[in-house]
Amino acid sequence: MLKKKGFTLIELIVVIAIIGILSAILIPSVVGYIDGARKKATVANGRVIYDAMISTLGTSTEGHDSFYSHSVGHKNVGCSTMFISTAAGKAYCDNNGKAIKYTSLNSAKKSIKYGDDGAYVFTVVTRADGRHHDYGDWDGVSNVYNSWSYADNDYKVFADQLSLQVNRETTFYQKGGHNTDTGKYPIAMPYSKREDGGRYPLIRWLVVYRLDDPETVEVWAGDGTKAENGPVYRVFPNPACNY
């Protein structure tokens, strides 16, 4: 009668150790590939928004005037939501990772750090969520923008016209008093991680322009804090270094 041979305890320990070593080597690589793919997808989606934004500005006089209703030199200049970007495309944030909001162009310019060549002041025109979050679940985030909204009433015409080109509607149902989406975001934000120590993940698309060069328009990723904008990284064009 043949004896059935099995693994000895030592052999099992060796196999488990090998599996552990391989896992330690392979898992970070797989995670890195996944993050890289999500970053590329986010940039690609940012370009879709950018192209729609440029199309709206170029084909609609009303949309163009609405977009630049608070630009320097315009009769309504005086937008109260301004932020500073480093040359590398990262917003100036406080110690908690929240974007610092400025209420005047002069104060913003004075706050640009010495030696930060290429830093500039920008303002947010429209916003829409690219990821799901429950209403009011996060401290400082109180609204869900499931379609393009506007940072100021004067921007409404542009926001409405952008919505026609980039449909952001999703399906919602009520759960515990909060809005929870059951559908998919047509223009999603696949990469939501913060690489600057900020508390909240990236959830929001922001359409912005530079106050020193209004013709330079950009698409940013935000966390939804500070005046419901909370810009964090520039996505398109010239994505921030984390992309």
C-alpha positions in Angstrom: 0.0 0.0 0.0 1.5 3.4 -1.1 1.9 6.0 1.5 0.4 9.4 0.6 3.0 12.1 0.8 2.1 15.7 1.8 3.9 18.9 2.5 6.0 19.2 5.6 5.6 22.1 7.9 8.9 23.6 6.8 7.8 23.3 3.1 4.5 25.1 3.8 6.4 27.9 5.6 8.7 28.3 2.7 5.8 28.4 0.2 4.0 31.0 2.3 7.1 33.0 2.6 7.6 33.0 -1.2 4.0 34.0 -1.8 4.4 36.8 0.7 7.6 38.1 -1.0 6.0 37.9 -4.4 2.9 39.8 -3.1 5.1 42.5 -1.6 6.7 43.0 -5.0 3.7 42.6 -7.3 0.9 44.3 -5.4 2.5 47.8 -5.4 3.2 47.4 -9.1 -0.4 46.5 -9.9 -1.7 49.4 -7.8 0.7 51.7 -9.6 -0.6 50.5 -13.0 -4.2 51.0 -11.9 -3.5 54.5 -10.6 -1.6 55.3 -13.8 -4.6 54.2 -15.9 -7.0 56.3 -13.8 -4.8 59.3 -14.1 -4.7 59.0 -17.8 -8.5 58.5 -18.0 -9.0 61.6 -15.8 -6.8 63.7 -18.1 -8.7 62.4 -21.1 -12.0 63.3 -19.5 -10.6 66.7 -18.6 -9.8 67.3 -22.3 -13.4 66.4 -23.3 -14.6 69.2 -20.9 -12.0 71.5 -22.2 -12.9 71.0 -25.8 -16.6 71.5 -25.0 -15.7 74.7 -23.1 -13.7 76.1 -26.1 -16.5 75.2 -28.5 -19.0 77.0 -26.3 -16.9 80.1 -26.1 -16.2 80.1 -29.8 -19.8 79.6 -31.0 -21.9 81.5 -28.6 -21.6 85.2 -28.0 -23.9 85.0 -25.0 -21.9 82.1 -23.5 -18.7 84.0 -24.1 -19.9 87.1 -22.4 -21.3 85.1 -19.5 -18.0 83.3 -19.1 -16.0 86.5 -18.9 -18.6 88.6 -17.0 -16.1 89.1 -14.2 -12.9 89.3 -16.1 -10.5 92.2 -15.6 -11.7 95.3 -17.4 -15.4 94.2 -17.5 -18.0 96.4 -15.9 -18.9 93.7 -13.4 -15.4 92.8 -12.4 -15.1 91.9 -8.7 -15.4 88.1 -8.5 -15.1 87.1 -4.9 -13.7 83.6 -5.5 -10.0 83.7 -6.4 -7.3 81.1 -6.0 -3.6 80.9 -6.7 -1.9 78.2 -8.7 1.8 77.3 -8.6 3.5 77.1 -12.0 3.3 73.3 -11.6 -0.5 73.4 -11.4 -1.3 73.0 -7.7 -3.5 75.3 -5.7 -2.2 77.2 -2.7 -3.7 75.4 0.3 -3.7 75.9 4.1 -2.2 73.4 6.6 -5.4 71.3 6.3 -5.1 70.9 2.6 -8.0 73.3 1.8 -7.6 75.8 -1.1 -7.1 79.3 0.1 -9.8 81.7 -1.2 -8.9 85.3 -1.9 -11.5 88.1 -2.2 -9.5 90.6 -4.2 -7.0 90.4 -7.0 -4.5 92.6 -5.2 -4.5 90.5 -2.1 -4.1 87.4 -4.1 -1.1 88.8 -6.1 0.6 89.9 -2.9 0.2 86.3 -1.5 2.2 84.7 -4.3 5.2 83.2 -2.7 8.6 84.8 -3.4 10.5 82.9 -6.1 7.3 81.0 -7.3 7.8 82.1 -10.9 4.9 81.3 -13.1 2.3 81.3 -10.2 -1.0 82.9 -11.2 -4.4 83.9 -9.9 -7.5 82.2 -11.3 -11.3 82.1 -10.7 -13.8 79.3 -11.0 -16.7 79.8 -13.4 -18.6 76.4 -13.4 -18.4 73.1 -11.5 -19.8 69.6 -11.6 -19.2 66.5 -9.7 -17.2 63.7 -11.3 -17.5 61.3 -8.4 -20.3 60.4 -6.0 -20.5 61.8 -2.5 -23.4 62.0 -0.1 -24.9 65.4 0.6 -23.3 66.9 3.8 -21.3 63.9 4.7 -18.1 65.8 4.6 -17.3 68.8 6.8 -17.3 71.8 4.5 -18.9 70.0 1.5 -22.6 70.8 1.4 -23.8 70.4 -2.2 -23.9 67.7 -4.9 -23.6 69.2 -8.4 -24.9 66.5 -10.6 -25.0 68.9 -13.6 -23.0 72.0 -14.4 -23.6 74.7 -11.9 -22.1 78.2 -11.7 -20.0 80.0 -9.1 -21.9 83.3 -9.8 -25.3 84.1 -11.3 -23.6 85.9 -14.2 -22.1 82.6 -15.3 -25.4 80.8 -15.6 -25.7 81.2 -19.4 -22.3 79.7 -20.0 -23.0 76.8 -17.5 -26.4 76.0 -19.2 -24.7 76.0 -22.7 -21.9 73.8 -21.5 -24.4 71.4 -20.1 -25.8 70.9 -23.6 -22.4 69.8 -24.9 -21.3 67.8 -21.9 -24.3 66.2 -20.3 -23.7 65.6 -16.6 -27.1 64.3 -15.5 -27.2 61.3 -13.3 -30.0 59.4 -11.6 -30.5 59.9 -7.8 -32.6 58.4 -5.1 -33.0 59.3 -1.4 -31.2 57.3 1.2 -31.2 58.5 4.8 -31.9 62.0 3.8 -29.0 62.1 1.4 -28.8 62.0 -2.4 -27.2 58.9 -3.7 -26.6 58.3 -7.3 -27.6 55.1 -9.1 -26.2 55.9 -12.5 -22.7 56.6 -13.9 -21.1 60.0 -14.4 -20.7 60.5 -18.2 -17.6 62.6 -17.5 -16.2 60.7 -14.5 -13.2 61.6 -12.4 -11.5 58.1 -12.1 -8.4 59.4 -10.1 -9.5 60.8 -6.8 -6.4 60.4 -4.6 -4.7 63.4 -2.9 -0.9 63.5 -3.1 -0.5 66.7 -1.1 -1.8 65.6 2.3 -5.2 67.0 1.8 -8.1 65.5 3.8 -10.8 65.1 1.1 -10.6 63.1 -2.2 -11.0 64.7 -5.6 -14.6 64.7 -6.6 -15.3 67.8 -8.7 -14.6 69.3 -12.1 -13.9 73.0 -12.2 -13.8 75.2 -15.3 -11.5 78.2 -14.6 -9.6 81.1 -16.3 -6.6 83.0 -15.3 -7.2 86.6 -14.2 -3.9 87.9 -15.7 -4.7 86.2 -19.0 -8.4 85.5 -19.4 -7.9 83.7 -22.7 -6.1 81.0 -20.8 -8.9 78.6 -19.7 -8.3 75.4 -17.8 -10.0 72.4 -16.3 -9.2 71.6 -12.6 -9.9 68.8 -10.2 -11.3 69.9 -6.8 -12.4 68.5 -3.5 -15.5 70.6 -3.1 -14.5 72.7 -0.1 -14.2 76.4 0.2 -17.1 78.1 -1.6 -18.0 74.7 -3.0 -15.0 74.8 -5.3 -11.9 73.7 -3.5 -9.5 73.5 -6.5 -6.5 71.1 -6.0 -4.8 70.2 -9.2 -4.9 71.4 -12.8 -6.0 68.6 -15.1 -6.0 70.1 -18.6 -4.1 71.5 -20.4 -0.7 71.0 -18.9 -1.7 68.6 -16.1 -0.1 69.0 -12.7 2.9 66.8 -11.9 0.9 64.2 -10.1 -0.8 63.3 -13.4 
